[in-house]
Amino acid sequence: MKNKLFEGTLPLTAAVLGMGLMVGACEDKSAEDTVEEAAEDTADAARNLADRAEEAGEDVADFLREQKNDFDNWAESSFEELDNNMEDFTEEVEDMGDEAQGEWAEWKDSFEDQREKVAEKIEDARNASADNWREAKEEAEEAMEALEKSYNDFVERMKSN
């Protein structure tokens, strides 16, 4: 009787062990599926992030391009206004006499050197990278303000004499 009991237990034990192995295999497969799904989700998220970063980079480039265009317009109009004012004042100086004309001619030479330096600052700002743009723009604006102040101070001094 012991043998019959043993004989019946052995196949049952084997069946339980086999089922255990099958469940384990299924669990492993599920784990593999889960890992694959997680990897796919991660890859999708990375692609999404890369797309968003690219779009943000394009937005920054567009913004910088717009800022530089506005700066170019400002620089050109500032030089144009200054040139027009100088032409007008040149006509006024002709009526002021020889001494004033000599002073004006001397000052204009020095002014042209200053103007050239401002133009260089403006060109530096135009060519600045995104990292250097703000600083280069501020330097150019300050140089233009100093140039305009120099002109206005000279004109005021000349008119007061």
Secondary structure, DSSP 8 states (H G I E B T S, - for coil): -HHHHHHHHHHHHHHHHHHHHHHHHHHHHHHHHHHHHHHHHHHHHHHHHHHHHHHHHHHHHHHHHHHHHHHHHHHHHHHHHHHHHHHHHHHHHHTT-HHHHHHHHHHHHHHHHHHHHHHHHHHHHHT--TTTHHHHHHHHHHHHHHHHHHHHHHHHHHHH-
